[in-house]
Amino acid sequence: MKMSFNPYFSILILLFLPSAFPSVPFEYRWSTCNKALTYTQGSAYSSNLDLVMTDLIRKTPQSSGFNTSIRGQSPNKVYALLQCIGNISAQKCSACSREANKTLHKQCANKVGGRVWMDYCFLRYDNTNFISTLDSEAQVLLNEKDVKENTETFISTTSTLLSNLSDEAYNPANKLGAVGTAAYSPSKLVYGLVQCWRDISINNCRTCLATAKNAVEDCCSIKQGAQAMLGSCTVRYEIYPFFDYTESSPPHPNSSSSPTSPDAHKTKSNEKSSKRIPISGLVGGIILVLVICLIGMRKRVNAAIVGRPGTLERRGFSSESGLLMQEQHLIFTLEELAEATVCLHDKKNFGGGGLGAVHKETRNDRKEIAVKKLSAKSTQ
């Protein structure tokens, strides 16, 4: 039986395939806002803020991942900075920049100053000039879980890795940043990243990274991961890959050329016959290749999401007092929630509202938690 080919059906498939595959989210890490002063929508400050954000998001991905922008006249002058973290692609830098802008507007709505750290970028704006000034105020984000094996080796390996990466970052050719790995056991790696914002000097970068490294080691040396987030730099390590090797490594020297294949010596008659391939077969082949590529992308996405820690704790760090203060609730895994609430059994229900029931229970560490089970009508 001969089957007819409908090119419009193929186009429809191509349009809908990408929506079936999720993209890796740009994870929100931390944000702080200038809560002392506010601005009103439609004001001169609001207009200038929109202009600098548009300017940064448009120009930064094409300018090696860093840019600053200044608009307006005092007292409505706005200063802004955008730094993409690590050797990421222009596309990923652009996407992270847009997400950071959206997050910052939500977290610091109508505030005259704010900053946000994302997985792959940092965005800041203010009504005072902070550009080219060292800011070593630190926040620390850490994985709640400890390393259980080869603890001493892990601590020394991580410290050495961050020191070596800092030395690499001081080289202007590396744009004040570096990523790398080190083995703390025959089969396990620790992954590290250091990055200074490129508005500060090398000496200030050295000071900033040293402060960040000390902040991480003082609080979190046996944790499975931690990140010190300063106003002028960041230092991060994890026991899972959180940066893309293909983006952090130079291309293979032979990647631009490939060896001559036997197909290159086909006769002209073969070439002519190959041109007579039915259009249906060509489009079908393209669809097959796209499906295979998208499946591979989905596997990479799932691996990246699963690899992230399920439990994080956010803390503020004061270099003067050396004190750590818990700032925000923990993020729990689904398994922890199911165990604590007996799979959201009605016996654990102690309240609720229009969005769903609320369940309460005590974790294994004796911490009480409340969980809202959203109803089907909820839009959250």
Beta strands, then each sheet from edge to edge (+ up, - down):
strand 1: 28-33
strand 2: 66-71
strand 3: 78-84
strand 4: 114-118
strand 5: 121-126
strand 6: 138-143
strand 7: 177-185
strand 8: 188-196
strand 9: 225-230
strand 10: 233-238
strand 11: 312-317
strand 12: 324-326
strand 13: 349-353
strand 14: 356-362
strand 15: 368-374
sheet 1: 1+ 4- 5+ 3- 2+
sheet 2: 7+ 8- 10+ 9- 6+ 11- 12+
sheet 3: 13+ 14- 15+
end
